[in-house]
Each structure stands twice: as structure tokens, then as C-alpha cells.
């Protein structure tokens, strides 16, 4: 417990990586922008300014984008509502953004804090009614409508058709592999990344309304039983019985 509530020890020493779900969203956005002339990708990211600079050294070489940085906490003890509120205000303030043609891509969940509600709250803050969560595929039809595949139970997908922007998509895995590093793209992006980091607005996205009764590291549980002379069928039977528990 720190002065501002729960925190991770030596968090600033951990390597900075782009959240896996956010990565899928970024790569999907860049692919769509390449196929739609006149489109532009903004990467709106919250994190400590020093960590964002470290992160951009690798992410900036993947796909073209313009960074919009917010200097704030990005750990596991931040409120989803406050984070979404800060993101929404920042998106609204982007110069030249036509919100009637806006597609908001983001991670369905988060590796640091899988609340699963940040994107939904963000959409509400932006007044976007057409929201899709757990998206694996997006296709733009000839008439400009959007065909979206969302995950549902049983390994199936729900197919939805949206007439067009504005819309919000919370991405799961997507279909785009991680692009290879391209130094030319990196140099182009870094022209705007460093000024964006210098302009990064400090924000507070704690969880002031949340009280933590206790915070503990996950406990390791290991059950070992040594038995001799078990036949393979008997071992398989016991494993199946253990899995079903």
C-alpha cells in the first residue's frame, strides 16, 4: 500500500509493452486506413510519459499513426470510468476530427486490468450507440456498411451489420499479424511522437471511489501424489476425473 493506494513495487522498472488487445486494435485500424484513402489513425494512449517514450521506440516502427499521449497511471489499480472519461475528452479535442466518420478501435479487455468495460464507457462518453465487443473480424461492404464478427459462447460468432460510422469496436484477436519493423515508418512517426509526448497532459485516473479491503499476490498451489505402477489407462482416467472437478 502506497500513499495513493495499492501499487506495484518497482513498477517503473518493468518493461513497457503495448497491451495485446490494444495491439490488435492498432493493427486492424492501420490495415483499414490503408484500404480507405483519406483515412488517418490516431493512437490515444495513457501511461507515464517516460514509459510511453520507451514504448514508442518499438511501436512506432510497426504502422503509421499520430500519437496523442496522456501522462497518467496505467497499472492495475486505476478506475475504468475515469480512464474512459479522460480518453473521451482527449478524442473530442483532436483537431480536425470528423466524429461523424469516427471508428474507435480499442482492446476488448486489458492485460493489466481486465475490467472489460472501458470501451463501453468510452463509447457512451462519445455518444456512439453502435458498439461491438469481442470483435474478431471487420469487413467493409461495397455500400459502406460494416460487417462485424463478435465472439459469443461455444466458439461461435455473432454477425452484425452496421450502416457505417460512427461506431466503436472492442477488439479481441483480430486477423492481422504483428507487422515487421519498418525503420522508415518509425522515422516518420517519431516526428510527431516526441512533440506529442512533450505536450502530454497530466491526468489523474486513480480509483478514488474504490476501497481495497486487501491486495495479495496470487498463491501457488501444487498438489503432488506419488503412486507407482499405474497403467496408462488408469492415469488417463484420473486425469480426466481431475479436469472435470
Secondary structure, DSSP 8 states (H G I E B T S, - for coil): -BTTB---TTGGGS-----HHHHHHHHHHHHHHHHSTT---EEEEEE-HHHHHHHHHHHTTTS--EEEEEES--SSSS-HHHHHHHHHHHHHT-TT--GGG-EEEEESS-SS---S-HHHHHHHHHT---EEEEEEEEEE-TTS-EEEEEEEGGGEEEEEEE-SSSEEEEESS-S-------HHHHHHHHHHHHHHHHT-EE-----TT---S--------------SS--HHHHHHHHHHHHH-
